[in-house]
Structures are given as structure tokens and as C-alpha cells.
Amino acid sequence: MPARKNTFATSAPKRGKNAALIVVVVIALLLCALAASYFILDRNGFFNRQAPQMNEPVDMEAYYGENGRIVSVVQADQSTALHTEADAVRNLTGRGFSQFPVTSDFSIDGEYREPEEVSDGSTQLHPIYETNYITRNGDVWVIYEINGQCLANPVSYNMGSGNSAQLIFSERDTVMSYDASGNRFYETLPDESALIIRVIDRIDAETLESLTKGEIDAL
């Protein structure tokens, strides 16, 4: 897994040994979970966070076809749904996700780079934006904006659940994925054996605070 810039420890207030321990645990959860929780699909499943050049070439359309239904395919540099850095920051912070910086690690041409914080004054475009959220109960979430679609990965839940596939929250019954090797977005309706989708009206901090493990299991 490519090294990630540590933006978590510097974002947490200093509140003594107990708080420091909590921060370390949260960072460990994030780093372990993010290693298998990104929307670059390969033979190992829907989530793979490795840089594309580190993986063998994969026939994305064949894989998606075998593991669900492809709804649409769009070239990233031709998409009209992409947000600028400023728009993405405005969208995500407007949903209450302001604990951590909004980052991106792909250019509009599909070139991978180390994750960098994006600017609320920039008009640059990226296929994927990402931030993190930690609920008052300590549950860790990763929030994505992919081709304008917001998705939420309940990291803590997925790490502790007995589900055969990871679960993701979406505002529609499809998910948007990004293939960096072809610089394409795939909107898909995956089989539940590959990815479990739970649809909610709006992905925001208030909603995630209410989605405890019990609530998620009951959906």
C-alpha cells in the first residue's frame, strides 16, 4: 500500500494519555481498513486501494459484468458531473464532514499521486475526493465523492461484521466506481456477494451519528 500522509494525529486535540491512545487506535483502524476500502476494482473485489500500476491489468467491464450489472460507463475527462476541488470541499463540509481534510490522489487524467489535501479555492478537477469521519461513539467512516456521487464506508462496522462482502452506503441503489487504468467511471448495481449497498436519503454527519451497528444490522 502506498504511504499515506498522516493527517489524523495533527487534527486531534491534545487531551492527555487517554485521548492520545484513542487517536492512535483510530489511526490504526483507518490505515488497516483503507488498505482494502477503495473504489478501484480488481480481481480481489470491489475495494482495492493500491496504486493502479501496482496491479496486473484487469478487464473491468468483464469483472463488473460477472459481479453485477453495469448501468453506465463514462470517461472521467468527459464527465459533466465532476466537482472542482472547491465544490467538493463545499459539498463534503456542508454535509458536516469537517473533522479531517478532503484529499485526492488521482488527477483528471488518471495519474496516481500521493494523497494531497485539496483547496477550497481551486478549480482543479479530480475523479475521486475522500475524507474521514469519526462519530461520537468512536465509529470510523470513510466518505467518498466519486464523479459527484457521495458514498460512505462504515469502516468500523465492516471490520467487525460477519458479512461475506463489505457494506457501503449510497444515496441511490447503484455505486460509482473509478478505474484509473482506463480513466473511466463505472456506475454499477453489484451483486450482494460482491458489495452490499444500503440506500439512505442523505449521507451527512447527522445521519452517520444515528447509524450504530444495531441500526445498520436492522436495515
KAMO-V505255 format. One record per residue. N is the residue number from 1. RES is the residue in one small letter. PHI is phi as a letter, one per 20 degrees, with the letter a starting at -180 (none if undefined). Layout:
N | RES | PHI
N | RES | PHI
//
This chain:
1 | m | none
2 | p | f
3 | a | f
4 | r | d
5 | k | f
6 | n | e
7 | t | d
8 | f | e
9 | a | f
10 | t | f
11 | s | e
12 | a | e
13 | p | f
14 | k | e
15 | r | c
16 | g | n
17 | k | f
18 | n | f
19 | a | f
20 | a | f
21 | l | f
22 | i | f
23 | v | f
24 | v | f
25 | v | f
26 | v | f
27 | i | f
28 | a | f
29 | l | g
30 | l | f
31 | l | f
32 | c | f
33 | a | f
34 | l | f
35 | a | f
36 | a | c
37 | s | b
38 | y | c
39 | f | e
40 | i | d
41 | l | e
42 | d | b
43 | r | f
44 | n | e
45 | g | p
46 | f | f
47 | f | d
48 | n | b
49 | r | e
50 | q | f
51 | a | f
52 | p | g
53 | q | f
54 | m | e
55 | n | d
56 | e | f
57 | p | g
58 | v | c
59 | d | f
60 | m | f
61 | e | f
62 | a | f
63 | y | f
64 | y | f
65 | g | f
66 | e | f
67 | n | d
68 | g | q
69 | r | c
70 | i | e
71 | v | e
72 | s | b
73 | v | c
74 | v | c
75 | q | f
76 | a | g
77 | d | f
78 | q | d
79 | s | f
80 | t | e
81 | a | e
82 | l | f
83 | h | d
84 | t | f
85 | e | g
86 | a | f
87 | d | f
88 | a | f
89 | v | f
90 | r | f
91 | n | f
92 | l | f
93 | t | f
94 | g | f
95 | r | e
96 | g | n
97 | f | e
98 | s | c
99 | q | f
100 | f | c
101 | p | f
102 | v | e
103 | t | c
104 | s | b
105 | d | c
106 | f | c
107 | s | e
108 | i | f
109 | d | e
110 | g | n
111 | e | e
112 | y | e
113 | r | b
114 | e | f
115 | p | g
116 | e | c
117 | e | f
118 | v | e
119 | s | d
120 | d | f
121 | g | c
122 | s | d
123 | t | d
124 | q | f
125 | l | d
126 | h | c
127 | p | f
128 | i | c
129 | y | c
130 | e | b
131 | t | b
132 | n | c
133 | y | b
134 | i | c
135 | t | f
136 | r | f
137 | n | e
138 | g | n
139 | d | f
140 | v | e
141 | w | c
142 | v | d
143 | i | d
144 | y | d
145 | e | d
146 | i | c
147 | n | l
148 | g | n
149 | q | e
150 | c | e
151 | l | c
152 | a | c
153 | n | d
154 | p | f
155 | v | g
156 | s | g
157 | y | f
158 | n | f
159 | m | f
160 | g | d
161 | s | e
162 | g | e
163 | n | f
164 | s | f
165 | a | c
166 | q | f
167 | l | d
168 | i | c
169 | f | d
170 | s | c
171 | e | e
172 | r | b
173 | d | e
174 | t | c
175 | v | c
176 | m | d
177 | s | c
178 | y | c
179 | d | d
180 | a | f
181 | s | f
182 | g | d
183 | n | l
184 | r | c
185 | f | e
186 | y | d
187 | e | e
188 | t | c
189 | l | d
190 | p | f
191 | d | f
192 | e | f
193 | s | f
194 | a | d
195 | l | b
196 | i | e
197 | i | d
198 | r | d
199 | v | e
200 | i | c
201 | d | f
202 | r | b
203 | i | e
204 | d | b
205 | a | f
206 | e | g
207 | t | f
208 | l | f
209 | e | f
210 | s | e
211 | l | e
212 | t | f
213 | k | g
214 | g | f
215 | e | f
216 | i | f
217 | d | f
218 | a | e
219 | l | f
//
